[in-house]
Amino acid sequence: MADTVASSASAQAATAKPASNVLSAGVWGTYQYLPDDPANKNSGGEFTGEALILYADGDAGDSGNWLYSAEFRAGPGSFTDPDNNSSGDDFALHKAWVGWQLGDQHTVRVGKSQVPFGWKTVNFWPGDILLAGYGDQMDVGAKLTGSAHRLSYDAAYYHADDWGGVSTDTLDDNGHWGSSSTYRKVKTWVGNASYALTSQHSLGVSLQRGKLQDLTGDPARPVSGSHEAAVLYYEGQLGSFFSKASYIAASRDLPKGYASSAQLTPTVKNKRLTAEVGYNLGPWAIYLDASAAEPDTEGSEASTVRALAPGVRYDYGPGWVYLEYLNQDGYIDRNGQVGEGDFEALYLSLDFYL
């Protein structure tokens, strides 16, 4: 009897899907040229933004329903801010979650994962431009992802936007959610649904609503502010052409203590239009990210601002080469407020992954 059980177990092991566990690493760096910066212009640009990236991804195969994913970055090019992250240095966890598959159509993830809100650009930087805090968000909480026929959907609760008690740094959002000395995003609920009109075109809507915690000095850190945003978006693929568009309406009621001490208008509002068009040609991709933001904040003196980021990407095998130009006449600050200011830059980025 013992031999029969052993033989049966061996047969199952031979036919079962093995667990998949991958540890890998990558490196990236950037050459930048800022024509309006005298020092940069005199030097002919500079090499910057170097980073080492470590990845851990896996699942249990047929022996279980769990999976995981993590990304650690170290170096000046980690897109993290030592003054506002949990490490206090140029290293951070961009994501780190554990997931469970609930049947074939649903997955639950717990940890730091991507907020399901609209779409992401070809390159999170500089193409993120006026998405500004609503592009590549990575927050800490729990997320349910599912699908049914042509509908894909997500429901999530994020307790905070980063690890620790005062960190506001989600790496790729480029500092658009307060700071460790002002406020941070907490207790945020997110819903997302996307419907495939055809195999090439889909429409979606995402909503998020949460709180803002005051970090200006009160040891109780009162949760006295709130934020909300909605996006209606489109994604399409027609042969080698791809396109995306979205309309975002966002508002924040800044924490009372912070707004009062900084003498700010307590309610910040704006609308944004974003679009991406591109063409894939073998290992090449040519694309344009464009966005505009219109302030609705009472007393704001800024007009509608715009940003353009045309680029070319080449897949050379172990990584990608990006050539991108950024031109904008405005920005969105840490409070979500639209401001005016010209900026122009040329970037050449190279990465590779093991």
TORMARDREN-287147 format. One record per residue: residue number from 0; residue in one letter; x, y, z of N, C-alpha, C in turn. Coordinates in pm, whole numbers, always signed. Atoms other than C-alpha are relative to their C-alpha. Layout:
! residues N
NUM|a|X|Y|Z|X|Y|Z|X|Y|Z
...
! end
This chain:
! residues 354
0|m|+82|-120|+0|+0|+0|+0|+86|+125|+0
1|a|-90|-114|-6|+283|+238|+83|+63|+27|-135
2|d|-61|-15|+132|+447|+172|-256|-98|+61|-99
3|t|+102|-53|+89|+117|+250|-434|-17|+150|+20
4|v|+14|-141|-31|+81|+586|-256|+119|+78|-51
5|a|-122|-67|+45|+441|+676|-334|+1|+14|-151
6|s|+4|-4|+146|+398|+590|-703|-100|+104|-49
7|s|+102|-97|+38|+79|+798|-723|+50|+143|+20
8|a|-53|-134|-28|+249|+1100|-562|+106|+40|-102
9|s|-104|-29|+98|+543|+1071|-802|-60|+37|-135
10|a|+65|-28|+128|+310|+1067|-1102|-60|+140|+0
11|q|+58|-132|-8|+128|+1379|-982|+108|+108|-7
12|a|-109|-98|+1|+457|+1561|-924|+55|+17|-141
13|a|-56|-5|+134|+569|+1474|-1276|-88|+79|-95
14|t|+92|-67|+91|+255|+1618|-1438|-43|+136|+50
15|a|+44|-128|-55|+194|+1915|-1208|+84|+116|-55
16|k|-71|-121|+41|+287|+2267|-1314|+94|+42|+111
17|p|-94|-35|-106|+605|+2357|-1123|-18|+145|+43
18|a|+3|-138|-49|+622|+2667|-908|+99|+84|-79
19|s|-87|-93|+73|+773|+2969|-1082|+50|+107|+95
20|n|-60|-98|-89|+1016|+3179|-880|+121|+61|-71
21|v|-103|-66|+78|+1236|+3436|-1052|+59|+117|+78
22|l|-73|-113|-54|+1499|+3666|-907|+81|+61|-115
23|s|-70|-64|+110|+1638|+3919|-1154|+44|+140|+40
24|a|-53|-133|-28|+1811|+4254|-1173|+8|+81|-128
25|g|-14|-89|+113|+1841|+4553|-1400|+75|+126|+38
26|v|-71|-126|-20|+2028|+4879|-1443|-54|+101|-101
27|w|+30|-103|+98|+1930|+5208|-1600|+76|+127|+31
28|g|-65|-130|-13|+2082|+5549|-1656|-47|+90|-111
29|t|+54|-99|+93|+2005|+5869|-1847|+102|+107|-31
30|y|-70|-122|+40|+2180|+6137|-2045|-106|+108|-15
31|q|+97|-108|+11|+1997|+6467|-2006|+66|+129|-46
32|y|-47|-130|+48|+2035|+6801|-2179|-110|+101|+26
33|l|+96|-104|-35|+1861|+7109|-2038|+45|+130|-65
34|p|-49|-117|+74|+1894|+7395|-2290|-14|+132|+75
35|d|+17|-124|-74|+1774|+7659|-2040|+88|+8|+125
36|d|-89|+3|-115|+2030|+7561|-1774|+141|+34|-49
37|p|-133|-40|+52|+2359|+7753|-1836|+109|-103|+28
38|a|-104|+97|-34|+2577|+7498|-1653|-16|-126|-84
39|n|+26|+120|+79|+2414|+7207|-1833|+33|+26|-147
40|k|-28|-36|+139|+2444|+7388|-2164|+150|+6|-25
41|n|-145|-9|+16|+2814|+7459|-2109|+68|-136|+2
42|s|-60|+133|-9|+2888|+7098|-2019|-44|-92|-112
43|g|+51|+86|+107|+2692|+6963|-2314|-89|-111|+52
44|g|+85|+102|-59|+2455|+6776|-2088|+75|-83|+101
45|e|-64|+82|-102|+2524|+6519|-1821|-63|-138|+8
46|f|+50|+135|-23|+2488|+6151|-1742|-46|-8|+145
47|t|+59|-4|-133|+2259|+6102|-1445|-105|-110|+13
48|g|+112|+91|-17|+1976|+5898|-1301|+36|-146|+1
49|e|-40|+141|-3|+2170|+5576|-1244|-70|-75|+112
50|a|+70|+78|-101|+1994|+5299|-1056|+19|-149|-23
51|l|+2|+146|+2|+2011|+4929|-972|-138|-44|+45
52|i|+134|+46|-31|+1678|+4746|-972|+2|-151|+20
53|l|+9|+143|-30|+1613|+4406|-812|-147|-42|-2
54|y|+137|+49|+13|+1303|+4199|-888|-13|-139|+62
55|a|+35|+134|-47|+1138|+3901|-722|-145|-26|-39
56|d|+133|+33|+48|+838|+3740|-891|-19|-151|+7
57|g|+22|+144|-6|+676|+3403|-842|-144|-38|+25
58|d|+130|+57|-32|+377|+3179|-797|+20|-143|+47
59|a|-8|+133|-58|+299|+2842|-645|-24|-112|-100
60|g|+30|+104|+98|+220|+2662|-970|-127|-74|+37
61|d|+118|+80|-31|-31|+2380|-929|-8|-40|+146
62|s|+2|+39|-141|+62|+2333|-564|-70|+103|+89
63|g|+69|-102|-80|-121|+2648|-453|-47|+114|-86
64|n|+59|-112|+73|-292|+2972|-550|+66|+133|+30
65|w|-60|-126|-37|-50|+3230|-418|+103|+45|-103
66|l|-100|-59|+88|+180|+3464|-611|+55|+125|+68
67|y|-59|-118|-62|+406|+3758|-531|+81|+78|-102
68|s|-81|-84|+87|+595|+4045|-689|+60|+114|+82
69|a|-68|-109|-72|+850|+4298|-559|+102|+65|-91
70|e|-102|-75|+75|+1075|+4567|-704|+70|+96|+95
71|f|-83|-84|-86|+1360|+4730|-511|+92|+83|-88
72|r|-87|-88|+78|+1549|+5031|-647|+101|+68|+92
73|a|-105|-69|-75|+1876|+5183|-531|+81|+87|-95
74|g|-79|-91|+81|+2064|+5484|-664|-74|+130|-24
75|p|+63|-131|+25|+1997|+5848|-759|-113|-5|-102
76|g|+104|+11|+102|+1782|+5732|-1051|-116|-88|+41
77|s|+108|+86|-48|+1541|+5537|-833|-136|+67|-4
78|f|+123|-79|+0|+1281|+5813|-869|-65|-1|+138
79|t|+48|-11|-137|+1254|+5830|-493|+59|+127|+61
80|d|-39|-124|-64|+1291|+6128|-261|+41|-27|+145
81|p|-46|+32|-137|+1507|+6074|+54|-68|+84|+107
82|d|+64|-87|-99|+1335|+6368|+227|-143|-43|+31
83|n|+141|+34|-16|+993|+6208|+188|-30|-148|-11
84|n|+25|+144|+4|+1042|+5831|+172|+27|-64|+136
85|s|-14|+69|-128|+1059|+5570|+446|+143|-40|+31
86|s|-139|+43|-22|+1430|+5488|+398|+91|+116|+37
87|g|-87|-114|-23|+1573|+5840|+418|+123|-1|-87
88|d|-116|+13|+89|+1808|+5748|+134|-49|-23|-143
89|d|+34|+22|+141|+1821|+5682|-242|-32|-145|-29
90|f|+48|+134|+29|+1664|+5339|-214|-140|-16|+58
91|a|+139|+17|-42|+1305|+5222|-179|-60|-120|-70
92|l|+79|+104|+65|+1056|+4949|-258|-108|+65|-85
93|h|+102|-54|+90|+859|+5053|-564|-130|-76|+15
94|k|+118|+82|-27|+620|+4763|-507|+43|-123|+79
95|a|-24|+125|-72|+593|+4454|-288|-135|-52|+46
96|w|+131|+53|-36|+277|+4246|-273|-2|-153|-7
97|v|+29|+143|+4|+153|+3894|-208|-144|-15|-46
98|g|+133|+16|+55|-150|+3767|-400|-54|-141|+13
99|w|+69|+129|-1|-403|+3489|-392|-98|-3|-116
100|q|+94|+17|+110|-592|+3360|-695|-129|-63|+52
101|l|+131|+50|-40|-963|+3316|-628|-70|-51|-126
102|g|+52|+52|+125|-1055|+3092|-920|+78|+56|-117
103|d|-69|-42|+121|-965|+3177|-1278|-14|+149|-29
104|q|+30|-138|+38|-1110|+3530|-1288|+34|+104|+106
105|h|-21|-98|-107|-1016|+3692|-955|+132|-22|+72
106|t|-124|+3|-78|-697|+3780|-770|-4|+109|+105
107|v|-14|-98|-108|-644|+3954|-436|+148|+24|+24
108|r|-139|-37|-28|-319|+4142|-375|+5|+84|+126
109|v|-19|-75|-124|-200|+4271|-37|+144|+49|+5
110|g|-133|-59|-2|+95|+4507|-2|+1|+128|-80
111|k|-11|-120|+82|+222|+4790|-220|-16|-39|-147
112|s|+31|+39|+137|+65|+4757|-564|-49|+122|-78
113|q|+40|-112|+86|-38|+4973|-858|-147|+34|+21
114|v|+138|-47|-16|-350|+5182|-802|-72|-9|-134
115|p|+71|+18|+127|-608|+5088|-1068|-79|+127|-36
116|f|+61|-128|+33|-679|+5436|-1204|+45|+43|-139
117|g|-34|-41|+136|-690|+5509|-1578|+109|-85|-61
118|w|-105|+73|+69|-395|+5411|-1796|+138|+58|+32
119|k|-138|-41|-24|-17|+5434|-1778|+67|+32|-134
120|t|-69|-40|+122|+216|+5594|-2033|+105|-103|-41
121|v|-103|+91|+51|+475|+5412|-2250|+118|-3|+96
122|n|-109|-12|-96|+749|+5539|-2019|-51|+88|+114
123|f|+59|-74|-111|+644|+5651|-1670|+63|+137|+17
124|w|-67|-129|-10|+894|+5937|-1700|+86|+17|-124
125|p|+75|-120|-39|+895|+6187|-1858|-145|+4|-51
126|g|+133|-3|+60|+568|+6086|-2031|-113|+22|+97
127|d|+105|-18|-101|+374|+6106|-1703|-52|+144|+2
128|i|+26|-145|+3|+383|+6488|-1727|-122|+41|+83
129|l|+111|-56|-78|+42|+6634|-1628|-100|-103|+49
130|l|+74|+100|-78|-103|+6301|-1518|+27|+25|+148
131|a|-42|-60|-127|+90|+6421|-1212|-71|-54|+124
132|g|+59|+60|-119|+0|+6187|-928|-109|-100|-31
133|y|+103|+96|+39|-256|+5987|-1124|+50|-93|-111
134|g|-59|+91|+98|-15|+5796|-1347|+40|-130|+66
135|d|-50|+124|-57|+204|+5525|-1198|-4|+6|+152
136|q|+15|-2|-146|+64|+5530|-843|+27|-139|+57
137|m|-24|+125|-73|+188|+5261|-604|-29|+25|+147
138|d|+40|-25|-138|+10|+5257|-267|-7|-131|+77
139|v|-2|+117|-88|-3|+5019|+31|-142|-32|+48
140|g|+134|+40|-40|-326|+4826|+87|-37|-134|-59
141|a|+50|+126|+56|-539|+4550|-68|-83|+30|-124
142|k|+68|-21|+128|-678|+4512|-421|-57|-131|-53
143|l|+64|+112|+67|-924|+4275|-587|-8|+32|-148
144|t|+5|-15|+145|-887|+4229|-963|-80|-115|-59
145|g|+83|+104|+58|-1139|+4042|-1175|-41|+31|-142
146|s|+49|-16|+137|-1293|+3992|-1518|-121|-89|-21
147|a|+119|+77|+36|-1621|+3871|-1665|-39|+41|-141
148|h|+31|-27|+140|-1677|+3844|-2040|+86|+118|-49
149|r|-75|-114|+53|-1577|+4186|-2182|+36|+103|+108
150|l|-20|-96|-108|-1558|+4359|-1843|+119|-39|+86
151|s|-110|+16|-96|-1240|+4400|-1638|-21|+102|+110
152|y|+31|-91|-109|-1266|+4554|-1293|+95|-20|+118
153|d|-83|+0|-120|-1081|+4638|-973|-75|+72|+113
154|a|+48|-69|-120|-1182|+4732|-619|+113|-5|+101
155|a|-119|-4|-87|-916|+4846|-372|-20|+95|+117
156|y|-12|-90|-114|-853|+5001|-33|+148|+16|+30
157|y|-140|-29|-29|-517|+5170|+26|+9|+79|+130
158|h|-7|-63|-132|-436|+5252|+386|+91|+122|-1
159|a|-93|-113|+13|-148|+5485|+289|+69|-8|-135
160|d|-66|+1|+130|+53|+5585|-14|+144|-49|+5
161|d|-135|+58|-8|+380|+5440|+118|+17|-65|+136
162|w|-33|+61|-128|+545|+5248|+398|+24|+107|+106
163|g|-32|-91|-109|+594|+5407|+739|-113|+93|+38
164|g|+103|-87|-54|+406|+5676|+928|-8|+137|-62
165|v|+2|-135|+56|+504|+5993|+741|+47|+4|-146
166|s|-48|+0|+138|+635|+5884|+399|-113|+31|-97
167|t|+97|-33|+106|+455|+6032|+98|+57|-33|-136
168|d|-74|+23|+124|+690|+5895|-166|-42|-131|-65
169|t|+38|+122|+72|+546|+5650|-419|+89|-20|-122
170|l|-105|+10|+101|+856|+5679|-640|-37|+68|-131
171|d|+20|-54|+135|+717|+5741|-990|-102|+112|-9
172|d|+99|-107|+10|+452|+5999|-899|+65|+139|+4
173|n|-76|-125|+9|+726|+6269|-889|-46|+108|+97
174|g|+30|-97|-104|+609|+6436|-568|-127|+78|-21
175|h|+128|-69|+20|+242|+6516|-613|-100|-26|+112
176|w|+91|+30|-110|+96|+6401|-280|+57|+49|+132
177|g|-48|-57|-124|+216|+6638|-11|+146|-30|+26
178|s|-139|+29|-39|+539|+6573|+181|-1|-45|+144
179|s|-9|+51|-138|+661|+6432|+511|-15|+109|+104
180|s|+18|-111|-93|+630|+6780|+667|-131|+74|-23
181|t|+128|-68|+28|+289|+6874|+523|-119|-95|+20
182|y|+110|+97|-13|+43|+6587|+465|+27|-119|-89
183|r|-10|+118|+85|+3|+6243|+312|-139|-56|-28
184|k|+125|+63|+42|-268|+6042|+139|-22|-127|+81
185|v|+34|+118|-81|-444|+5780|+356|-144|-43|-28
186|k|+138|+52|-2|-761|+5563|+372|-73|+28|-131
187|t|+54|-29|+133|-831|+5570|-1|-69|-122|-59
188|w|+77|+103|+70|-1099|+5364|-178|+7|+27|-149
189|v|-15|-14|+145|-1058|+5299|-550|-86|-104|-70
190|g|+75|+91|+84|-1288|+5147|-810|+34|+26|-146
191|n|-35|-13|+141|-1211|+5081|-1175|-75|-105|-81
192|a|+67|+94|+89|-1403|+4921|-1463|+32|+37|-144
193|s|-31|-21|+141|-1307|+4880|-1829|-78|-101|-83
194|y|+83|+86|+85|-1535|+4741|-2100|+57|-4|-141
195|a|-54|+18|+134|-1401|+4599|-2427|-112|+14|-103
196|l|+100|-21|+105|-1616|+4747|-2705|+21|-98|-114
197|t|-42|+100|+98|-1426|+4529|-2954|+131|-57|+51
198|s|-130|+55|-41|-1102|+4332|-2940|+110|+105|-5
199|q|-102|-104|+13|-918|+4657|-3023|-29|+127|+80
200|h|+36|-127|-63|-1105|+4927|-2831|-75|-24|+131
201|s|+67|+12|-130|-1214|+4972|-2469|-22|+137|+61
202|l|+32|-120|-76|-1373|+5238|-2251|+1|-35|+148
203|g|-6|+28|-142|-1320|+5269|-1879|-28|+122|+86
204|v|+18|-106|-97|-1394|+5471|-1569|+63|-43|+132
205|s|-61|+26|-131|-1203|+5495|-1240|-38|+111|+96
206|l|+34|-95|-106|-1294|+5664|-913|+88|-26|+120
207|q|-70|+17|-127|-1094|+5725|-599|-39|+112|+96
208|r|+39|-96|-103|-1180|+5896|-273|+67|-41|+130
209|g|-69|+33|-123|-983|+5918|+49|+25|+119|+88
210|k|-29|-101|-100|-839|+6121|+334|+143|+53|-16
211|l|-133|-58|-6|-538|+6347|+387|+36|+22|+147
212|q|-43|-8|-139|-341|+6328|+713|+100|+112|+19
213|d|-85|-115|-28|-182|+6641|+858|+131|-44|+66
214|l|-131|+35|-54|+194|+6605|+922|+80|+124|+40
215|t|-70|-125|-26|+275|+6965|+1015|+55|+14|+141
216|g|-60|-9|-133|+364|+6894|+1378|-86|-50|+113
217|d|+88|+53|-104|+61|+6790|+1579|+29|-148|+18
218|p|-35|+142|-20|+167|+6455|+1738|-118|-95|-26
219|a|+116|+84|+28|-190|+6326|+1688|-20|-23|-149
220|r|+11|+11|+146|-151|+6370|+1309|-147|-12|-45
221|p|+143|+8|+31|-519|+6453|+1255|-28|-23|-148
222|v|+45|+22|+137|-693|+6330|+943|-111|+102|-25
223|s|+93|-111|+13|-858|+6659|+852|-16|+48|-143
224|g|+14|-36|+141|-837|+6668|+473|-53|-118|-79
225|s|+52|+107|+86|-974|+6467|+182|+40|+23|-145
226|h|-29|-13|+144|-918|+6400|-186|-96|-89|-77
227|e|+82|+82|+87|-1122|+6265|-473|+35|+29|-145
228|a|-30|-15|+141|-1076|+6209|-844|-79|-102|-80
229|a|+70|+90|+93|-1254|+6053|-1140|+65|+13|-136
230|v|-56|-2|+135|-1127|+5958|-1483|-88|-84|-92
231|l|+63|+73|+109|-1304|+5855|-1802|+106|-21|-105
232|y|-113|+25|+88|-1061|+5685|-2037|-30|-98|-112
233|y|+11|+85|+120|-1016|+5510|-2371|+136|-60|-30
234|e|-121|+65|+47|-756|+5260|-2493|-30|-74|-129
235|g|+25|+63|+127|-723|+5138|-2849|+125|-51|-69
236|q|-109|+59|+78|-507|+4928|-3079|-56|-36|-137
237|l|+45|+29|+135|-550|+4917|-3455|+123|-36|-84
238|g|-122|+42|+67|-281|+4710|-3623|+120|+41|+84
239|s|-119|-47|-71|+49|+4872|-3529|-22|+132|+71
240|f|+29|-127|-66|-115|+5194|-3414|-62|-24|+138
241|f|+64|+6|-130|-206|+5246|-3049|-33|+141|+47
242|s|+43|-131|-45|-386|+5530|-2876|-68|-12|+136
243|k|+63|-9|-131|-510|+5635|-2532|-45|+145|+21
244|a|+46|-134|-34|-707|+5930|-2400|-73|-6|+132
245|s|+72|-3|-127|-852|+6038|-2067|-37|+142|+38
246|y|+42|-126|-59|-1037|+6316|-1891|-5|-22|+151
247|i|-12|+15|-145|-957|+6360|-1521|-55|+124|+70
248|a|+45|-108|-88|-1141|+6572|-1265|+48|-33|+141
249|a|-60|+28|-131|-960|+6603|-931|-20|+117|+95
250|s|+10|-105|-101|-1001|+6795|-607|+59|-49|+132
251|r|-52|+29|-134|-843|+6813|-261|-47|+107|+98
252|d|+21|-89|-114|-955|+6966|+66|+121|-19|+91
253|l|-126|+13|-73|-617|+7030|+226|-26|-5|+150
254|p|+15|+5|-146|-573|+6946|+597|-5|+141|+58
255|k|+27|-134|-51|-692|+7241|+804|+124|+68|+56
256|g|-118|-60|-60|-374|+7297|+1003|+103|+41|-104
257|y|-97|-30|+106|-153|+7282|+695|-45|+117|-84
258|a|+50|-108|+85|-374|+7507|+480|+7|+134|+73
259|s|-2|-125|-77|-395|+7764|+759|+142|+53|+18
260|s|-137|-44|-26|-23|+7772|+843|+71|+44|-127
261|a|-64|-34|+127|+79|+7788|+476|-77|+107|-76
262|q|+84|-103|+61|-195|+8044|+396|-40|-38|-143
263|l|+42|+52|+130|-332|+7832|+111|-151|-4|-10
264|t|+142|+24|+23|-675|+7816|-44|-29|-145|+37
265|p|+17|+136|-52|-815|+7510|+134|-45|-104|-101
266|t|+49|+95|+99|-983|+7351|-170|+70|+22|-134
267|v|-74|-4|+127|-774|+7272|-479|-74|-86|-102
268|k|+72|+74|+103|-949|+7168|-802|+66|+23|-136
269|n|-43|-17|+139|-846|+7107|-1162|-56|-110|-87
270|k|+40|+98|+101|-939|+6925|-1481|+120|-26|-91
271|r|-115|+35|+85|-695|+6741|-1707|-45|-82|-121
272|l|+18|+81|+121|-697|+6604|-2060|+134|-60|-35
273|t|-126|+66|+35|-432|+6348|-2152|-22|-91|-119
274|a|+10|+86|+118|-362|+6155|-2470|+136|-59|-33
275|e|-120|+66|+47|-109|+5914|-2612|-30|-67|-134
276|v|+12|+67|+130|-65|+5802|-2974|+137|-55|-36
277|g|-128|+59|+36|+200|+5575|-3118|-12|-105|-107
278|y|-6|+99|+107|+311|+5326|-3377|+114|-97|+28
279|n|-101|+104|-19|+496|+4996|-3332|+51|-48|-136
280|l|-62|+45|+124|+741|+4899|-3605|+113|-95|+37
281|g|-99|+97|-43|+919|+4576|-3514|+47|+33|+141
282|p|-51|-33|-134|+1149|+4653|-3219|-12|+149|+34
283|w|+12|-143|-22|+1078|+5026|-3258|-142|+39|+40
284|a|+129|-61|-30|+795|+5232|-3111|+19|+152|-3
285|i|-1|-147|+8|+728|+5598|-3196|-128|+49|+68
286|y|+117|-38|-76|+492|+5780|-2963|+4|+147|+41
287|l|+15|-136|-49|+365|+6113|-2834|-95|+0|+119
288|d|+85|-22|-115|+231|+6186|-2486|-28|+149|+11
289|a|+40|-140|-9|+36|+6510|-2451|-102|+15|+110
290|s|+97|-23|-106|-160|+6662|-2166|-20|+149|+22
291|a|+33|-138|-35|-328|+6981|-2053|-72|-1|+133
292|a|+65|-11|-131|-447|+7097|-1711|-59|+140|+16
293|e|+69|-126|-20|-700|+7368|-1629|-35|+15|+148
294|p|+29|-16|-143|-715|+7507|-1272|-143|+48|+24
295|d|+131|-45|-46|-1051|+7544|-1098|+4|+50|+143
296|t|-17|-44|-137|-911|+7658|-764|-34|+148|+13
297|e|+38|-139|-22|-1062|+7978|-629|+123|+86|+23
298|g|-111|-91|-15|-816|+8264|-666|+123|-35|-82
299|s|-116|+38|+80|-579|+8079|-898|+19|+97|-116
300|e|-32|-91|+109|-404|+8309|-1145|+59|-74|-120
301|a|-56|+78|+110|-276|+8027|-1366|-106|-24|-106
302|s|+88|+35|+110|-427|+7964|-1707|+20|-147|-32
303|t|-18|+139|+41|-452|+7630|-1885|+146|-24|-41
304|v|-140|+31|+33|-106|+7469|-1909|+4|-128|-82
305|r|-10|+113|+92|+16|+7209|-2159|+140|-61|+8
306|a|-129|+70|+2|+293|+6952|-2191|+1|-101|-113
307|l|-18|+96|+109|+427|+6742|-2478|+126|-80|+25
308|a|-117|+87|-16|+664|+6445|-2468|+3|-102|-114
309|p|-18|+97|+108|+739|+6286|-2807|+121|-89|+30
310|g|-111|+90|-28|+965|+5982|-2795|+11|-114|-98
311|v|-27|+121|+78|+1118|+5680|-2967|+59|-103|+94
312|r|-51|+109|-84|+1179|+5346|-2797|+49|-113|-90
313|y|-55|+112|+76|+1398|+5063|-2926|+24|-118|+94
314|d|-17|+123|-76|+1385|+4707|-2790|+119|-76|-59
315|y|-119|+64|+54|+1737|+4568|-2834|+25|-140|+57
316|g|-11|+136|-54|+1677|+4241|-2646|-3|-1|+150
317|p|-1|+2|-147|+1789|+4263|-2283|-55|+128|+63
318|g|+52|-125|-55|+1644|+4612|-2246|-49|+93|-108
319|w|+56|-100|+91|+1524|+4932|-2407|+88|+125|-1
320|v|-60|-132|+13|+1668|+5259|-2535|-113|+98|-28
321|y|+103|-103|+17|+1447|+5570|-2504|+66|+132|-38
322|l|-38|-137|+34|+1499|+5904|-2678|-127|+83|+10
323|e|+123|-74|-28|+1248|+6157|-2545|+30|+148|+21
324|y|-9|-145|-14|+1194|+6531|-2558|-120|+47|+82
325|l|+107|-51|-86|+991|+6715|-2294|-8|+151|-11
326|n|+22|-144|+6|+840|+7060|-2335|-133|+30|+70
327|q|+123|-33|-71|+587|+7211|-2095|+4|+145|+45
328|d|+8|-138|-45|+463|+7556|-1998|-70|+10|+136
329|g|+61|+1|-132|+322|+7452|-1662|+25|-131|+71
330|y|-27|+116|-84|+324|+7194|-1386|-113|-15|+101
331|i|+92|+21|-112|+122|+7051|-1096|+84|-28|+124
332|d|-88|+8|-116|+270|+7089|-749|-45|-109|+98
333|r|+28|+103|-100|+258|+6874|-433|-142|+8|+56
334|n|+137|-15|-47|-86|+7012|-346|-103|-29|-109
335|g|+91|+21|+111|-234|+6922|-684|-38|+128|-69
336|q|+30|-131|+55|-233|+7290|-778|+73|+22|-133
337|v|-59|-31|+130|-172|+7398|-1139|+79|+129|+9
338|g|-83|-119|+5|+112|+7645|-1190|+62|+18|-137
339|e|-62|-30|+129|+283|+7813|-1484|+151|+2|+14
340|g|-146|+0|-1|+649|+7767|-1571|+53|-82|-115
341|d|-54|+69|+118|+845|+7674|-1883|+111|-97|+39
342|f|-107|+97|-21|+1062|+7365|-1888|+19|-78|-129
343|e|-33|+70|+123|+1243|+7191|-2173|+120|-91|+26
344|a|-110|+93|-24|+1469|+6884|-2174|+2|-108|-107
345|l|-19|+114|+90|+1609|+6610|-2395|+63|-111|+81
346|y|-47|+114|-79|+1662|+6263|-2244|+32|-117|-92
347|l|-35|+125|+65|+1841|+5956|-2375|+24|-101|+111
348|s|-6|+96|-110|+1784|+5658|-2145|+31|-140|-53
349|l|-38|+136|+35|+1928|+5306|-2154|-18|-89|+121
350|d|+10|+96|-109|+1840|+5004|-1944|+24|-141|-52
351|f|-9|+143|+34|+1902|+4631|-1938|-40|-81|+121
352|y|+53|+87|-106|+1760|+4341|-1739|+52|-141|-20
353|l|-49|+137|+5|+1898|+3998|-1655|-115|-98|-15
! end
